């Protein structure tokens, strides 16, 4: 049972680190939360000389959660209007209107 908890804690910690780095926003809290749960279970079931790994995993999970929380709170995603693209759209519409008028004038 302990081996299964160790494997799950390691897997979810790795997923938490990966999700923290990727732009997943608050979705990264899912593997981090599961990693915290399994790490705390592992910490509770471990003997005193076996608590090095759970403490390291707990530290990594805590750092990841602080990092994700910081990214969520302090980084604003803004969409900027591209003025050149907007001008190109207007010019394209005007050209299309002129072409239609020329076609209608030929008929």
C-alpha positions as CSV (number, residue, x, y, z in Angstrom):
1,X,0.0,0.0,0.0
2,X,2.9,2.4,0.8
3,X,4.5,1.8,-2.6
4,X,1.3,2.7,-4.4
5,X,1.0,5.9,-2.4
6,X,4.7,6.7,-3.1
7,X,4.1,6.2,-6.9
8,X,0.9,8.3,-6.9
9,X,2.5,11.1,-4.9
10,X,5.5,11.2,-7.3
11,X,3.3,11.1,-10.4
12,X,1.0,13.8,-9.2
13,X,3.9,16.0,-8.1
14,X,5.5,15.7,-11.5
15,X,2.2,16.5,-13.2
16,X,1.8,19.5,-10.8
17,X,5.2,20.8,-11.8
18,X,4.4,20.4,-15.5
19,X,1.0,22.0,-15.2
20,X,2.5,24.9,-13.2
21,X,5.0,25.6,-16.0
22,X,2.4,25.3,-18.8
23,X,-0.2,28.1,-19.1
24,X,-3.0,26.0,-17.5
25,X,-4.0,28.7,-15.1
26,X,-5.9,27.3,-12.1
27,X,-6.3,23.9,-13.7
28,X,-2.8,23.2,-12.3
29,X,-4.3,23.1,-8.8
30,X,-5.9,19.7,-9.6
31,X,-2.7,17.6,-9.8
32,X,-1.1,19.8,-7.1
33,X,-4.0,19.1,-4.7
34,X,-3.9,15.4,-5.4
35,X,-0.1,15.4,-4.9
36,X,-0.6,17.2,-1.6
37,X,-3.2,14.6,-0.5
38,X,-1.0,11.6,-1.4
39,X,2.1,13.2,0.1
40,X,0.4,13.9,3.4
41,X,-0.9,10.3,3.4
42,X,2.7,9.1,2.7
43,X,4.1,11.4,5.4
44,X,1.6,9.9,7.9
45,X,2.3,6.3,7.0
46,X,6.1,6.7,6.9
47,X,8.4,5.9,9.7
48,X,10.7,8.6,11.0
49,X,13.7,7.6,8.9
50,X,11.5,7.4,5.7
51,X,10.1,10.9,5.9
52,X,12.8,12.5,3.6
53,X,10.9,11.9,0.3
54,X,7.5,13.0,1.6
55,X,8.9,16.2,2.9
56,X,10.7,16.9,-0.4
57,X,7.5,16.2,-2.3
58,X,5.5,18.4,0.1
59,X,8.0,21.2,-0.5
60,X,7.8,20.9,-4.3
61,X,4.0,20.9,-4.1
62,X,4.0,24.0,-2.0
63,X,6.3,25.9,-4.3
64,X,4.2,24.9,-7.3
65,X,1.0,26.0,-5.7
66,X,2.5,29.4,-4.7
67,X,3.9,29.8,-8.2
68,X,0.5,29.1,-9.8
69,X,-1.3,31.4,-7.4
70,X,1.2,34.1,-8.2
71,X,0.7,33.7,-11.9
72,X,-3.0,33.7,-11.5
73,X,-3.1,36.9,-9.3
74,X,-0.4,39.0,-10.8
75,X,-0.2,38.3,-14.5
76,X,-3.0,39.8,-16.5
77,X,-3.8,38.4,-20.0
78,X,-4.8,41.3,-22.2
79,X,-5.9,41.2,-25.8
80,X,-4.4,44.1,-27.8
81,X,-6.1,45.4,-30.9
82,X,-3.9,45.2,-34.0
83,X,-4.4,48.5,-35.8
84,X,-2.6,47.4,-38.9
85,X,-4.9,44.4,-39.3
86,X,-8.0,46.5,-38.7
87,X,-6.8,49.0,-41.5
88,X,-6.2,46.0,-43.8
89,X,-9.7,44.8,-43.2
90,X,-11.2,48.1,-44.0
91,X,-9.1,48.5,-47.2
92,X,-10.0,45.0,-48.3
93,X,-13.7,45.7,-47.8
94,X,-13.4,48.9,-49.9
95,X,-11.5,47.1,-52.6
96,X,-14.2,44.4,-52.7
97,X,-17.0,47.1,-53.0
98,X,-15.1,48.7,-55.9
99,X,-14.7,45.4,-57.6
100,X,-18.4,44.6,-57.2
101,X,-19.4,48.1,-58.5
102,X,-17.1,47.5,-61.6
103,X,-18.7,44.1,-62.2
104,X,-22.2,45.6,-61.9
105,X,-21.2,48.4,-64.2
106,X,-20.1,45.9,-66.9
107,X,-23.4,44.2,-67.0
